[in-house]
Amino acid sequence: MINTIINVIFLIVFIAAAVSVTYEYRIMKKRGTANRVQFIFYVSAMIIYVGLAITALLSLFQ
């Protein structure tokens, strides 16, 4: 029971982090302050967060 609650919390946190990274990059791009290195950083961070969210989701169904 506690394990399920912790996994749901992790799932919500990682999805929120991925959305936050995407939104932050869009704001920087709109201002014109984003460059290629930051794009690579934000894409890799989003991939990591989505991967962690998928891991949390899969661990709910064990």
PyMOL commands that set and color helices and strands:
alter all, ss='L'
color gray80, all
select helices_A, chain A and resi 2-31+36-60
alter helices_A, ss='H'
color red, helices_A
deselect
rebuild
show_as cartoon
